[in-house]
Amino acid sequence: MPQPIEGYLGKSKDIGVSMSRENILILTNPSDSRNRTALFGAYLAEAMGANAVLVHLEKDQDMGYLASLYPEFESKRKELSDFVNQANEKELEKVKSFLSEKGLFVQTKSISTESFEDSLSAFSKLRPKLIVIPREEENIRDYFLGSFLDELIRKSPLPILVHSGKEFKKIKNMMVPIALQGLSENSLNMAQEMAVKLNSQIHFIHINSNQDSIDASSLVDLASDDWQRTQATLLTKKIDQLATTEIRHKLRLIATDSKAKEKLLDIVEEEKPDLVVMASSGKKALQRLYLGSYCEYMVKNTNANILIVKAP
């Protein structure tokens, strides 16, 4: 029987997270939609053969920030931190009980970190398959301290699923935007794995902001150089191979005179897929300028479920 891991940070309390399988980490917050996000994450975990782990992240830098504003706060810092941690554990148990009533078993984990890098280190030690995080609402705290979601999208090497917070719905239709910049293979592979386990269909879509490409009949026709032709050939081959499986799929090539990301947003809003699977480099500045901005734009401008898959 696999043993639960030990607390992996000095201030992290282990509540028995198994390492026998990959884990889907479900980050919780005090929002009204937290139960819906937890339900969505637990459903994914069960369907994909992974453990579901509810994670509450307590950022010590928040306490430090308050102490820098109010010196008198420092003397009460530990007392307040202990109180907050106890309250968080109670909230985790409430969500766990909610899921238990629906026949879904989850594990829980409370983590206290001092930086975003500490958070990533803690996540990586939990053998994560992906991280499910609720969509954040803009508020004054994010204005001063920065958005944790934004940092995850930009810096995390792990797949990030941004949940809409809507009522639970199974994933039956996935949309996968593909480009010829060399990263779409990652999102295609993830979508294929999920389609098999969730019995979903995949809608591949390529948008080209060039009306001259309106007569293109294949991805290869859209390639502008040898490198892109290589990428187009690879993607075409992988998509064609789906015909030998039971995965239902289709590929659409769309030419537009508007910006590609604006056109993609229009299509997502119109077709309302259950999940949009997107590729992002997360590292290389030039690639992130193109693909990273796509992901951030979609997360901020649509309420769809967005899965962001990073380059290896």
Secondary structure as GFF3:
##gff-version 3
##sequence-region A 1 312
A	DSSP	beta_strand	23	27	.	.	.	ID=ss1
A	DSSP	alpha_helix	34	48	.	.	.	ID=ss2
A	DSSP	beta_strand	51	59	.	.	.	ID=ss3
A	DSSP	alpha_helix	60	69	.	.	.	ID=ss4
A	DSSP	three_ten_helix	71	76	.	.	.	ID=ss5
A	DSSP	alpha_helix	77	101	.	.	.	ID=ss6
A	DSSP	beta_strand	107	113	.	.	.	ID=ss7
A	DSSP	alpha_helix	116	124	.	.	.	ID=ss8
A	DSSP	beta_strand	128	134	.	.	.	ID=ss9
A	DSSP	alpha_helix	140	145	.	.	.	ID=ss10
A	DSSP	alpha_helix	148	155	.	.	.	ID=ss11
A	DSSP	beta_strand	160	163	.	.	.	ID=ss12
A	DSSP	beta_strand	173	177	.	.	.	ID=ss13
A	DSSP	alpha_helix	184	198	.	.	.	ID=ss14
A	DSSP	beta_strand	201	208	.	.	.	ID=ss15
A	DSSP	three_ten_helix	211	213	.	.	.	ID=ss16
A	DSSP	alpha_helix	219	222	.	.	.	ID=ss17
A	DSSP	alpha_helix	226	241	.	.	.	ID=ss18
A	DSSP	three_ten_helix	242	244	.	.	.	ID=ss19
A	DSSP	beta_strand	249	255	.	.	.	ID=ss20
A	DSSP	alpha_helix	260	271	.	.	.	ID=ss21
A	DSSP	beta_strand	275	280	.	.	.	ID=ss22
A	DSSP	alpha_helix	285	287	.	.	.	ID=ss23
A	DSSP	pi_helix	288	292	.	.	.	ID=ss24
A	DSSP	alpha_helix	293	301	.	.	.	ID=ss25
A	DSSP	beta_strand	306	310	.	.	.	ID=ss26
###
